[in-house]
Amino acid sequence: MNRAEHERKIKQDLIAQHGNDLGTFYYWLRIVNIRGTQAYRGGDTAFIRDVALALDNVHRRHAG
């Protein structure tokens, strides 16, 4: 199975388990975690800051 098919299956499994919105969000968190780890190891603090701001924006829109 190639990487794209593998990622598509993971996303479909998360959506099937948690529903469309939450499954998509969990998949996004998975990708951000992978990319964030790579950025952290590479010293790219701008990426991590951008992700933190995006999560804060999502939280503010849906929690308040």
C-alpha positions as CSV (number, residue, x, y, z in Angstrom):
1,M,0.0,0.0,0.0
2,N,1.5,3.4,-0.9
3,R,1.6,6.3,1.5
4,A,-1.3,8.2,0.0
5,E,-3.6,5.1,0.2
6,H,-2.4,4.5,3.8
7,E,-3.2,8.1,4.8
8,R,-6.6,7.9,3.1
9,K,-7.5,4.7,5.0
10,I,-6.5,6.3,8.3
11,K,-8.7,9.3,7.6
12,Q,-11.6,7.1,6.6
13,D,-11.2,5.0,9.7
14,L,-11.2,8.1,11.9
15,I,-14.3,9.5,10.2
16,A,-16.1,6.1,10.5
17,Q,-15.2,5.9,14.2
18,H,-15.9,9.5,15.2
19,G,-18.2,11.0,12.6
20,N,-17.2,13.5,9.8
21,D,-16.4,16.6,11.8
22,L,-14.5,15.0,14.7
23,G,-12.9,12.4,12.5
24,T,-11.6,15.0,10.2
25,F,-10.3,17.1,13.1
26,Y,-8.5,14.1,14.6
27,Y,-6.9,13.4,11.3
28,W,-5.8,17.0,11.0
29,L,-4.3,16.8,14.5
30,R,-2.5,13.6,13.5
31,I,-0.9,15.4,10.5
32,V,-0.1,18.5,12.5
33,N,1.6,16.3,15.1
34,I,3.7,14.6,12.5
35,R,4.7,17.9,10.8
36,G,5.2,19.6,14.2
37,T,7.6,16.9,15.3
38,Q,9.5,17.4,12.1
39,A,9.5,21.2,12.5
40,Y,10.6,20.9,16.2
41,R,13.5,18.7,15.2
42,G,14.5,21.1,12.5
43,G,14.2,24.2,14.7
44,D,11.2,25.7,12.8
45,T,9.4,27.5,15.6
46,A,7.3,29.5,13.1
47,F,5.4,26.4,12.1
48,I,4.6,25.5,15.7
49,R,3.5,29.1,16.5
50,D,1.2,29.0,13.4
51,V,-0.4,25.7,14.5
52,A,-0.9,27.0,18.0
53,L,-2.6,30.1,16.7
54,A,-4.8,28.0,14.4
55,L,-5.9,25.8,17.3
56,D,-6.6,28.8,19.4
57,N,-8.8,30.2,16.7
58,V,-10.8,27.0,16.4
59,H,-11.2,26.8,20.1
60,R,-12.5,30.5,20.3
61,R,-15.0,29.9,17.5
62,H,-16.4,26.7,19.0
63,A,-16.1,27.3,22.7
64,G,-17.4,30.7,23.2
